[in-house]
Structure formats: structure tokens, C-alpha cells
Amino acid sequence: MSQAAGWPTRAKILIAAVILGGAAAVVARVPQIAQWTPNEVALCGLLIAAVAVGELFQMELPYRNEKVTFSVSDAIWTAGLFLLPPSVLAIGLVLGVLAGQLVQPWALVKVAFNAGQFLIGINVAVLLFSAVGSPPVTEPAGWLAAAIAMAGFQVVNTVLMAGVISSIEREPFRSVALVQTRVLHWVGNLAIGVLGALLWVTDPVATPLLVVPLGISFLAYRGWLRSIEERDAMQAMAREADDLSRTGVATARLHLPPGQEDARALATTLNMMLDRLDAAFQRERLFIRETSHELRTPITICCGHLELLHPTPTAAELAETVDVVVDELARMARIVDDMNTLARMEDPASLRTEEIDIDVFLADVSTKAATLTDGRLQITSGPAAGRLTGDPQRLTQALINLLKNAVQHTPCDTKIELRALTADDRWRFEVTDHGDGVPPVEEESVFLPFCTGSSHTPGSGLGLAIVSGIARAHRGLAGLDNRPGSGATFWLEVPR
């Protein structure tokens, strides 16, 4: 119960009535308090202490913005029906509740309401218990009488609390009041209270043994309440996920349930999955858009030359048109091949992994890149040789692409360095050039499909995108350490 200023008038009136009703019940007991014996004063003090301790070990079941509170103090009150005079039970109850709840960070209006409703409820329970003759705890009739009395207490508690919550939340009273946990709460505390009173009457020395089942019951009940709370959080999450799937809003995410670690962890994981799916859809849309643009250019060139071709062309005109069309079709074929390679690289299942010796692997890459680099390549390995698990063909393809990128964008008289470094449980392959580096505005886009930047070198713009795909397929990363004006280092990092 918080933010009282925004509550409906109906809720405020009900809360005020409960507080005033509890105060009236205390006033009605004042003449009896004046007649207490020292023994009854001592019993009241013990009851206050026991109830206060019980109130410190409460369980809260959230309902929307409110929390319904359950306490094992009900078992103490049940035992009090058999063992204490009504006035001692009522006054000890209200003072114990106030003492136990005021030390907690609760709003005063909530503490006052709780004390009022408990006091009204226990007075109803005392009336019902007296109405059936107040039988002793040693007789089954006493157990039945306690059950009737505490059922009355539970009904009063439920009706008053549900009335306030339904008013504040504007929910049907029935849906708030019929909470299955209240039945278990009533049964558990009734059994413990009757057992405690029975032990006190038959063998007071054995009464402390009740602490063990009381503690076990408390832990079991708290765990059950938490499981219900988690179930409700999961159901709410499922409904929200269903709403998200129906709306189709790509940027929408699940809300994190407050106070539920397992549910929050699941929601966080699902949101991360949604982020990855959204990123994949974004890449797919970008890929389709860029692909259509890249393929449209050679198609337009081919169509233009064919449309301009004379119905009776000369041999030279026909040969020129054929050369242009064949060249553009070859370019389209290369683009399609690179697109197919890039699509396969996104799937880890496409890899054919094996143990790779790093020194042998680098030597193989050097041999295959010899013609491409024309003597410019320098290879160095880390401080010690090692091995990794991966697809040697795909990793070779990735490094060849990086070397090709370095060759195309650096002066022919500069060196290109390929090195392998190891750190923790990962291998890092670096290709360093000494050209002009990458323009800072292009750093974040160099690994995107069809990105050629400001360069006028020929190519589909898929080489670095393929490198990134190979890295992701190996559960690794690809990146760039840029040095504008003095070169760049493109790297590929994969687990061992």
C-alpha cells in the first residue's frame, strides 16, 4: 500500500474504517486491561515479543502494484485462543504487530491498517470460539472450534485486504479475494497453533521442539509462494511475448519482472535473442537492398548496350557489345558466388573443423598468397607454436581476403605483415599494412556487405564481410585497428 494520494475515495474510506474499528476494539478492552493480574501482564509481554518476531519473518505475494502479506504469527494467535484470556490475546496481538512492522520500511498507513484488520479479525475469532463453547485443546472439538474461529479470522482478513486492493487496482473483488495461497496459509498455521497449544498443555518442556516444524513450514511455504510468484511472472511474460509476436514491432522487448531473479534472467536472455534476431533481420534487409543495387548495375549496362545495338551491326560493333555483356555477366557471376559464400559462412554447421598446427597453417597461407602479395608479405608467429580447432580452408580464405584487401589499398612498395598471436584461450591473426589507413567515417562499415568505401579498386565489396562471417561461424570476431595516414591492422580472432 503506497502512493496513498492517488488512491480512490472508496479505498481511503475502507482503510480509515478499518483503522478506526481496530482502535474501537482496543478501547473496548481497556476495562479488562485494568483488571489484569501480574501473570497476565507477563503473558501479554511474551505474546508481544513472539508476535513481533513472527512479523519480522513475513512472506509477500505481489499483486500488481501491491503485496499481500502472510505471516506465521497466525499460528501464535491460534494457540492463544486456547491459552490466553481474550483481552490478553487481542492487546498482545495488536502491540506485537505494531512492534514487528514499525521497525520495517513500511508506510505508517499500511502498518495501521494491518493492526486494525488483525484486531478486528481476532475479535471475530474469539467470538466464534466462545460461541462453540471454548472447548479445550485436548479434545477434537477444540480443534474444530479453533478451525472455525481462525476461518472467521481469515475471512475478515481476506475481505478487508481484497476490498482495498480491488479498489486501488480496479479489479473485480472476486479475482482478488480467491487466492489459493490463503487456504494453505490458514491450514498450516491452524495445525501449528493447535499443536503448540497441545504441547504446552500436556508437556510444556517439549514446546520448544515446535520450533523445528515451525521453521520447516515457514521455509516450505515461502518457497511455495515464490514458485507461485515466479509462475505468475512467467505467465505474464508469455502473454507479453504473444502480444509482441502479434504486433510485429521489431524493437519491442520484454519487460523485466521486478524482484524475480529467475524470471528476470529468462527475460534478459529472451531480449538478447530478440536483439540478435533483429540484428540478423537488419543484416538480411541490408544484404537484399545492397544485392539488388549491385546486380542492377551490370544488368542495366547489359540492357543498355543491347538496346543500342543496331539491327544489322558491324562485326566490330557486335564484338564490342558481346565483350561488354560477357564482362558484366562475369561480374554478376562473381557477385553471386561471393553472396553464396557469405550466406554459407553465417552457418557454423558449414565448417569442417580439425586440429590445425599454427606454423604449418601460416606456411600454407604464405604459399597460397605468394603470387597475390608479390614478395611483400612478412609472416611472424607468436612466442610459441600452438594449435587451434577450426576449418583450415575457411580460415585460409579469410586471411587471403585480408591480404588481398591490403594489397589493393596500399602502395606496391610497402610491406604487408601477417602474424599470429595467442592470448588466454584465443588465437588472433593480424594483417598489418602501411598505407593510408581507413577513413575514420568508414571504420564501422568496412565489414558490411558491398562496402567499398571511397576506394575505386575493383571488387564486389564482399571480401571483408566474408571474413566477418567466417569469424562468427568460428564463434570469434573480426575487427580493425585503424591508423589513419600510416596504415591499418585487420584482425581475425577465434577460440583455440
C-alpha positions as CSV (number, residue, x, y, z in Angstrom):
1,M,0.0,0.0,0.0
2,S,1.9,3.0,-1.3
3,Q,1.2,6.3,-3.0
4,A,-1.9,6.9,-0.9
5,A,-2.6,10.3,-2.5
6,G,-3.7,8.6,-5.7
7,W,-6.0,6.0,-4.2
8,P,-9.7,6.1,-4.9
9,T,-12.0,7.5,-2.3
10,R,-13.6,4.1,-1.7
11,A,-10.2,2.6,-0.7
12,K,-9.4,5.5,1.6
13,I,-12.8,5.2,3.4
14,L,-12.3,1.4,3.8
15,I,-8.8,1.9,5.2
16,A,-10.0,4.6,7.6
17,A,-12.9,2.4,8.8
18,V,-10.6,-0.5,9.5
19,I,-8.2,1.7,11.5
20,L,-11.0,3.2,13.5
21,G,-12.6,-0.2,14.0
22,G,-9.3,-1.5,15.4
23,A,-9.0,1.5,17.7
24,A,-12.5,0.9,18.9
25,A,-11.7,-2.7,19.7
26,V,-8.8,-1.6,21.8
27,V,-10.9,0.9,23.7
28,A,-13.5,-1.8,24.4
29,R,-10.7,-3.9,26.1
30,V,-9.5,-1.1,28.4
31,P,-11.8,-2.1,31.4
32,Q,-10.5,-5.6,31.1
33,I,-6.8,-4.5,31.0
34,A,-7.3,-2.6,34.3
35,Q,-8.1,-6.0,35.9
36,W,-5.1,-7.9,34.6
37,T,-3.1,-9.9,37.1
38,P,0.7,-9.7,37.1
39,N,0.7,-13.1,35.4
40,E,-1.5,-11.8,32.6
41,V,0.7,-8.8,32.1
42,A,3.7,-11.1,31.8
43,L,1.8,-13.3,29.3
44,C,0.9,-10.2,27.3
45,G,4.6,-9.2,27.2
46,L,5.6,-12.7,25.9
47,L,2.9,-12.6,23.3
48,I,4.0,-9.2,22.1
49,A,7.6,-10.4,21.7
50,A,6.5,-13.6,19.9
51,V,4.2,-11.8,17.5
52,A,6.9,-9.1,16.8
53,V,9.4,-11.8,16.0
54,G,6.9,-13.6,13.8
55,E,6.1,-10.3,11.9
56,L,9.8,-10.0,11.0
57,F,9.6,-13.3,9.1
58,Q,6.9,-12.5,6.6
59,M,6.2,-13.6,3.1
60,E,4.8,-11.2,0.5
61,L,2.9,-12.3,-2.6
62,P,2.9,-9.4,-5.2
63,Y,-0.4,-8.5,-6.8
64,R,0.1,-5.8,-9.5
65,N,1.5,-2.8,-7.6
66,E,0.5,-4.2,-4.1
67,K,1.8,-7.0,-2.0
68,V,-0.4,-9.4,0.1
69,T,1.4,-10.3,3.3
70,F,1.4,-13.6,5.1
71,S,2.9,-14.4,8.4
72,V,3.4,-17.4,10.7
73,S,2.1,-15.2,13.5
74,D,-1.3,-16.7,12.8
75,A,-0.1,-19.9,14.5
76,I,0.7,-17.9,17.7
77,W,-2.8,-16.4,17.6
78,T,-4.4,-19.9,17.2
79,A,-2.5,-21.2,20.2
80,G,-3.6,-18.0,22.1
81,L,-7.3,-19.0,21.7
82,F,-6.7,-21.9,24.0
83,L,-4.1,-20.5,26.3
84,L,-4.8,-16.8,26.9
85,P,-7.7,-14.6,28.1
86,P,-9.4,-12.8,25.1
87,S,-8.2,-9.3,26.3
88,V,-4.6,-10.5,26.6
89,L,-4.7,-12.1,23.2
90,A,-6.2,-9.0,21.5
91,I,-3.9,-6.4,23.1
92,G,-0.8,-8.6,22.8
93,L,-1.6,-9.2,19.1
94,V,-2.0,-5.5,18.2
95,L,1.0,-4.4,20.1
96,G,3.1,-7.2,18.7
97,V,2.0,-6.4,15.1
98,L,2.9,-2.7,15.6
99,A,6.3,-3.6,17.2
100,G,7.1,-6.0,14.4
101,Q,6.0,-3.9,11.5
102,L,7.1,-0.4,12.6
103,V,10.8,-1.5,12.5
104,Q,10.3,-2.4,8.8
105,P,10.4,0.2,6.0
106,W,6.6,0.2,5.6
107,A,4.3,3.2,5.3
108,L,2.6,4.0,8.5
109,V,-0.9,3.8,6.9
110,K,-0.1,0.2,6.0
111,V,1.0,-0.7,9.5
112,A,-2.1,0.9,11.0
113,F,-4.3,-0.9,8.5
114,N,-2.7,-4.2,9.2
115,A,-3.0,-3.8,13.0
116,G,-6.7,-2.7,12.6
117,Q,-7.7,-5.6,10.4
118,F,-5.9,-8.2,12.6
119,L,-7.5,-6.8,15.7
120,I,-11.0,-6.9,14.1
121,G,-10.3,-10.4,12.8
122,I,-9.0,-11.8,16.2
123,N,-12.1,-10.4,17.9
124,V,-14.3,-12.2,15.4
125,A,-12.3,-15.4,16.0
126,V,-12.7,-15.0,19.8
127,L,-16.5,-14.6,19.4
128,L,-16.7,-17.7,17.2
129,F,-14.5,-19.7,19.6
130,S,-16.7,-18.7,22.6
131,A,-19.9,-19.4,20.6
132,V,-19.0,-23.1,20.3
133,G,-18.2,-23.4,24.0
134,S,-14.4,-22.7,24.0
135,P,-13.5,-26.5,24.2
136,P,-10.0,-27.4,25.4
137,V,-7.2,-28.2,23.0
138,T,-7.0,-31.8,24.3
139,E,-10.4,-32.6,22.7
140,P,-11.0,-32.9,19.0
141,A,-13.9,-30.5,19.5
142,G,-11.3,-27.9,20.4
143,W,-9.5,-28.4,17.2
144,L,-12.8,-27.9,15.3
145,A,-13.6,-24.8,17.3
146,A,-10.1,-23.4,16.5
147,A,-10.6,-24.1,12.8
148,I,-14.0,-22.3,12.8
149,A,-12.5,-19.3,14.7
150,M,-9.5,-19.0,12.6
151,A,-11.5,-19.4,9.4
152,G,-13.5,-16.4,10.6
153,F,-10.3,-14.5,11.2
154,Q,-9.1,-15.5,7.7
155,V,-12.4,-14.4,6.1
156,V,-12.2,-11.0,7.8
157,N,-8.5,-10.6,6.8
158,T,-9.2,-11.6,3.2
159,V,-12.3,-9.5,2.7
160,L,-10.7,-6.3,4.1
161,M,-7.4,-6.7,2.2
162,A,-9.1,-7.7,-1.0
163,G,-11.5,-4.8,-0.7
164,V,-8.6,-2.4,-0.6
165,I,-6.6,-4.0,-3.3
166,S,-9.6,-4.3,-5.7
167,S,-10.5,-0.7,-5.1
168,I,-6.9,0.5,-5.8
169,E,-6.3,-1.8,-8.7
170,R,-9.9,-1.5,-10.0
171,E,-10.0,-5.3,-10.3
172,P,-13.1,-7.5,-9.6
173,F,-13.3,-8.3,-5.9
174,R,-13.7,-12.0,-6.6
175,S,-10.5,-12.3,-8.6
176,V,-8.5,-10.7,-5.8
177,A,-10.1,-12.5,-2.9
178,L,-10.0,-16.0,-4.2
179,V,-6.2,-16.6,-3.9
180,Q,-5.4,-20.2,-3.3
181,T,-2.4,-19.4,-1.0
182,R,-4.8,-18.1,1.7
183,V,-6.2,-21.6,2.2
184,L,-2.8,-23.2,2.6
185,H,-1.8,-20.3,4.9
186,W,-4.9,-20.9,7.1
187,V,-4.4,-24.7,7.3
188,G,-0.7,-24.6,8.0
189,N,-1.0,-22.0,10.8
190,L,-4.0,-23.7,12.3
191,A,-2.2,-27.0,12.5
192,I,1.0,-25.5,14.1
193,G,-1.1,-23.4,16.5
194,V,-3.1,-26.3,17.7
195,L,0.0,-28.5,18.1
196,G,1.8,-25.8,20.0
197,A,-1.2,-25.3,22.4
198,L,-1.5,-29.1,22.9
199,L,2.2,-29.4,23.7
200,W,2.0,-26.5,26.2
201,V,-0.9,-28.1,28.0
202,T,0.4,-31.7,28.1
203,D,4.1,-31.2,28.4
204,P,5.4,-27.6,28.4
205,V,9.0,-28.7,28.4
206,A,8.5,-30.1,24.9
207,T,7.1,-26.9,23.5
208,P,10.4,-25.6,22.1
209,L,10.6,-28.7,19.9
210,L,7.8,-27.0,17.9
211,V,10.4,-24.5,16.5
212,V,11.7,-27.2,14.1
213,P,8.4,-27.9,12.3
214,L,7.6,-24.2,12.5
215,G,10.8,-23.3,10.7
216,I,10.4,-26.0,8.2
217,S,6.8,-25.0,7.5
218,F,7.9,-21.4,7.1
219,L,10.6,-22.3,4.6
220,A,8.4,-24.6,2.6
221,Y,5.6,-22.1,2.5
222,R,7.9,-19.3,1.5
223,G,9.3,-21.4,-1.3
224,W,5.8,-22.3,-2.5
225,L,4.8,-18.6,-2.5
226,R,7.9,-17.8,-4.5
227,S,7.1,-20.5,-7.0
228,I,3.6,-19.1,-7.5
229,E,5.1,-15.6,-7.9
230,E,7.6,-16.9,-10.5
231,R,4.7,-18.8,-12.2
232,D,2.7,-15.6,-12.4
233,A,5.7,-13.7,-13.8
234,M,6.3,-16.4,-16.4
235,Q,2.6,-16.3,-17.4
236,A,2.8,-12.5,-17.7
237,M,5.9,-12.8,-19.8
238,A,4.3,-15.4,-22.1
239,R,1.3,-13.1,-22.6
240,E,3.6,-10.2,-23.3
241,A,5.7,-12.3,-25.7
242,D,2.5,-13.3,-27.5
243,D,1.5,-9.6,-27.8
244,L,4.9,-8.8,-29.2
245,S,4.6,-11.6,-31.8
246,R,1.2,-10.3,-32.9
247,T,2.2,-6.6,-33.2
248,G,5.4,-7.4,-35.1
249,V,7.3,-4.4,-33.6
250,A,10.9,-5.4,-34.2
251,T,12.2,-3.0,-31.5
252,A,9.8,-4.1,-28.7
253,R,11.3,-6.1,-25.8
254,L,10.0,-8.0,-22.8
255,H,9.8,-6.0,-19.5
256,L,12.0,-7.3,-16.7
257,P,9.8,-8.5,-13.8
258,P,10.8,-6.8,-10.6
259,G,12.2,-8.9,-7.8
260,Q,12.2,-12.2,-9.7
261,E,15.8,-13.3,-10.4
262,D,14.9,-16.3,-12.5
263,A,12.2,-14.6,-14.5
264,R,14.5,-11.6,-15.0
265,A,17.3,-13.8,-16.2
266,L,14.9,-15.5,-18.7
267,A,13.5,-12.2,-19.9
268,T,17.1,-10.9,-20.3
269,T,18.1,-14.0,-22.3
270,L,15.0,-13.7,-24.5
271,N,15.7,-10.0,-25.1
272,M,19.2,-10.8,-26.1
273,M,17.9,-13.4,-28.5
274,L,15.4,-10.8,-29.9
275,D,18.3,-8.4,-30.3
276,R,20.3,-11.0,-32.3
277,L,17.3,-11.8,-34.4
278,D,16.6,-8.1,-35.0
279,A,20.3,-7.7,-36.0
280,A,20.1,-10.7,-38.3
281,F,16.9,-9.3,-39.9
282,Q,18.6,-5.9,-40.3
283,R,21.6,-7.6,-42.0
284,E,19.3,-9.5,-44.2
285,R,17.4,-6.4,-45.3
286,L,20.7,-4.6,-45.9
287,F,22.0,-7.5,-47.8
288,I,18.9,-7.7,-50.0
289,R,19.0,-4.0,-50.6
290,E,22.7,-3.9,-51.5
291,T,22.4,-7.0,-53.6
292,S,19.7,-5.6,-55.7
293,H,21.7,-2.4,-56.2
294,E,24.9,-4.3,-57.1
295,L,23.1,-6.6,-59.6
296,R,21.1,-3.8,-61.1
297,T,24.2,-2.1,-62.3
298,P,25.6,-4.9,-64.6
299,I,22.0,-5.7,-65.8
300,T,21.5,-2.0,-66.7
301,I,24.8,-2.0,-68.6
302,C,23.9,-5.1,-70.5
303,C,20.4,-3.9,-71.4
304,G,21.8,-0.5,-72.5
305,H,24.3,-1.9,-74.8
306,L,21.9,-4.5,-76.3
307,E,19.3,-1.8,-76.8
308,L,21.8,0.5,-78.6
309,L,23.0,-2.3,-80.8
310,H,22.0,-1.7,-84.4
311,P,19.7,-4.3,-86.0
312,T,22.5,-5.0,-88.5
313,P,25.6,-4.3,-86.5
314,T,29.1,-4.4,-88.0
315,A,31.5,-7.1,-86.8
316,A,33.3,-4.6,-84.7
317,E,30.2,-3.3,-83.0
318,L,28.9,-6.7,-82.3
319,A,32.2,-7.8,-80.8
320,E,32.4,-4.7,-78.6
321,T,28.8,-5.3,-77.3
322,V,29.5,-9.0,-76.7
323,D,32.7,-8.2,-74.8
324,V,30.9,-5.7,-72.6
325,V,27.9,-8.1,-71.9
326,V,30.2,-11.1,-71.2
327,D,32.3,-9.0,-68.9
328,E,29.3,-7.7,-66.9
329,L,27.8,-11.2,-66.7
330,A,31.1,-12.5,-65.4
331,R,31.0,-9.7,-62.8
332,M,27.4,-10.8,-61.9
333,A,28.6,-14.4,-61.5
334,R,31.4,-13.3,-59.1
335,I,28.9,-11.3,-57.1
336,V,26.5,-14.3,-56.9
337,D,29.4,-16.6,-55.9
338,D,30.5,-14.2,-53.2
339,M,26.9,-13.9,-51.9
340,N,26.6,-17.6,-51.8
341,T,29.9,-17.9,-49.9
342,L,28.8,-15.2,-47.4
343,A,25.5,-16.9,-46.8
344,R,27.2,-20.2,-46.0
345,M,29.7,-18.5,-43.7
346,E,26.9,-17.5,-41.4
347,D,26.2,-21.1,-40.5
348,P,28.6,-22.9,-38.1
349,A,27.4,-26.2,-39.5
350,S,29.1,-25.4,-42.8
351,L,32.5,-25.7,-41.1
352,R,34.7,-28.8,-41.4
353,T,36.8,-28.4,-38.3
354,E,40.1,-30.2,-37.4
355,E,43.2,-29.6,-35.3
356,I,45.4,-27.0,-37.0
357,D,49.1,-26.5,-36.4
358,I,49.6,-22.8,-36.5
359,D,53.1,-22.8,-38.0
360,V,52.0,-25.2,-40.8
361,F,48.9,-23.2,-41.3
362,L,50.8,-19.9,-41.7
363,A,53.3,-21.5,-44.1
364,D,50.4,-22.8,-46.2
365,V,48.8,-19.3,-46.3
366,S,52.1,-17.8,-47.3
367,T,52.5,-20.2,-50.2
368,K,48.9,-19.6,-51.5
369,A,49.3,-15.8,-51.1
370,A,52.8,-15.6,-52.8
371,T,51.5,-14.7,-56.2
372,L,49.0,-12.2,-54.8
373,T,51.4,-10.4,-52.5
374,D,54.4,-10.4,-54.9
375,G,57.1,-10.7,-52.3
376,R,55.6,-8.0,-49.9
377,L,54.4,-10.5,-47.3
378,Q,56.2,-11.0,-44.0
379,I,54.9,-13.7,-41.6
380,T,55.6,-13.9,-37.9
381,S,54.1,-16.2,-35.3
382,G,53.6,-15.8,-31.6
383,P,56.2,-16.5,-28.9
384,A,55.4,-20.2,-29.2
385,A,53.9,-22.6,-31.7
386,G,50.4,-23.9,-31.0
387,R,47.2,-25.4,-32.3
388,L,43.6,-24.5,-32.7
389,T,40.4,-26.2,-33.8
390,G,38.8,-24.8,-36.9
391,D,38.1,-25.1,-40.6
392,P,41.5,-24.6,-42.3
393,Q,40.0,-23.9,-45.7
394,R,37.7,-21.2,-44.4
395,L,40.4,-19.6,-42.2
396,T,42.7,-19.6,-45.1
397,Q,40.1,-17.9,-47.2
398,A,39.6,-15.3,-44.5
399,L,43.3,-14.5,-44.3
400,I,43.7,-14.4,-48.1
401,N,40.8,-11.9,-48.3
402,L,42.5,-9.7,-45.7
403,L,45.8,-9.9,-47.6
404,K,44.0,-9.2,-50.9
405,N,42.4,-6.2,-49.2
406,A,45.8,-4.9,-48.0
407,V,47.3,-5.4,-51.5
408,Q,44.5,-3.5,-53.2
409,H,44.7,-0.5,-50.9
410,T,48.4,0.1,-50.2
411,P,51.4,1.2,-52.4
412,C,53.1,-1.7,-54.1
413,D,56.5,-0.9,-52.4
414,T,55.2,-1.3,-48.8
415,K,55.4,-4.4,-46.7
416,I,52.3,-6.4,-45.5
417,E,52.7,-8.3,-42.3
418,L,50.8,-11.4,-41.2
419,R,51.2,-12.5,-37.6
420,A,49.5,-15.0,-35.2
421,L,49.2,-14.1,-31.6
422,T,47.7,-16.0,-28.7
423,A,46.1,-14.7,-25.5
424,D,44.2,-16.7,-22.9
425,D,42.1,-19.2,-24.9
426,R,42.0,-17.5,-28.3
427,W,44.2,-17.1,-31.4
428,R,44.4,-13.7,-33.1
429,F,45.5,-13.4,-36.8
430,E,46.6,-9.9,-37.8
431,V,47.2,-8.4,-41.3
432,T,49.0,-5.1,-41.0
433,D,49.6,-2.7,-43.9
434,H,51.4,0.6,-44.2
435,G,49.2,2.5,-46.5
436,D,46.9,5.5,-45.7
437,G,44.6,3.6,-43.3
438,V,40.8,3.7,-43.4
439,P,39.0,7.0,-43.4
440,P,37.5,7.3,-39.9
441,V,34.0,7.7,-41.2
442,E,34.2,4.2,-42.8
443,E,35.6,2.3,-39.8
444,E,32.3,1.0,-38.6
445,S,31.1,-0.1,-42.1
446,V,34.1,-1.9,-43.6
447,F,32.9,-5.3,-42.7
448,L,29.4,-4.7,-44.1
449,P,28.4,-6.4,-47.3
450,F,29.1,-4.5,-50.5
451,C,31.0,-1.8,-48.6
452,T,33.8,-0.5,-50.9
453,G,34.2,2.9,-49.1
454,S,35.8,5.6,-51.0
455,S,38.1,3.2,-52.8
456,H,37.9,2.8,-56.6
457,T,39.5,-0.6,-56.7
458,P,37.5,-3.4,-58.4
459,G,35.7,-5.9,-56.3
460,S,32.2,-6.9,-55.1
461,G,32.7,-5.4,-51.6
462,L,32.0,-8.8,-50.0
463,G,35.6,-9.8,-49.1
464,L,35.6,-8.3,-45.6
465,A,32.0,-9.3,-45.0
466,I,33.1,-12.9,-45.7
467,V,35.9,-12.6,-43.2
468,S,33.5,-11.4,-40.6
469,G,31.1,-14.3,-41.4
470,I,33.9,-16.9,-41.1
471,A,34.9,-15.4,-37.7
472,R,31.3,-15.6,-36.4
473,A,31.0,-19.2,-37.6
474,H,34.0,-20.0,-35.5
475,R,32.5,-18.2,-32.5
476,G,35.0,-15.4,-33.0
477,L,35.3,-11.8,-34.1
478,A,36.8,-9.7,-36.9
479,G,37.9,-6.2,-36.4
480,L,40.1,-3.2,-37.4
481,D,42.8,-1.3,-35.6
482,N,43.0,1.8,-37.7
483,R,45.9,4.3,-38.0
484,P,44.7,7.0,-40.4
485,G,47.7,8.2,-42.5
486,S,50.0,5.3,-41.6
487,G,48.1,2.1,-42.2
488,A,45.7,-0.3,-40.6
489,T,45.6,-3.7,-38.9
490,F,42.7,-6.0,-39.8
491,W,42.4,-8.9,-37.4
492,L,40.5,-12.2,-37.0
493,E,40.1,-13.7,-33.6
494,V,38.9,-17.3,-32.9
495,P,38.9,-19.7,-29.9
496,R,41.6,-22.2,-29.7
